[in-house]
Amino acid sequence: MNHDLKFIKRAPLTNGDLYRRQMAMLKSFLEHGAISPEQYRTSADGLTRKMHLQPKE
């Protein structure tokens, strides 16, 4: 049996999945001081517009 990760079949990611991953990464950057709150807001707003999704509050 081949357990190589590149051969494991997975469902394709949706725009929502990608959006949630990107938002989680931005939040992590903010929490660790890698970006400022203003940079976070700018990036989060831009990502939301480009992905045509609304954040879940």
Secondary structure as UniProt FT lines:
FT   HELIX           5..7
FT   HELIX           15..31
FT   TURN            32..33
FT   HELIX           37..51
//
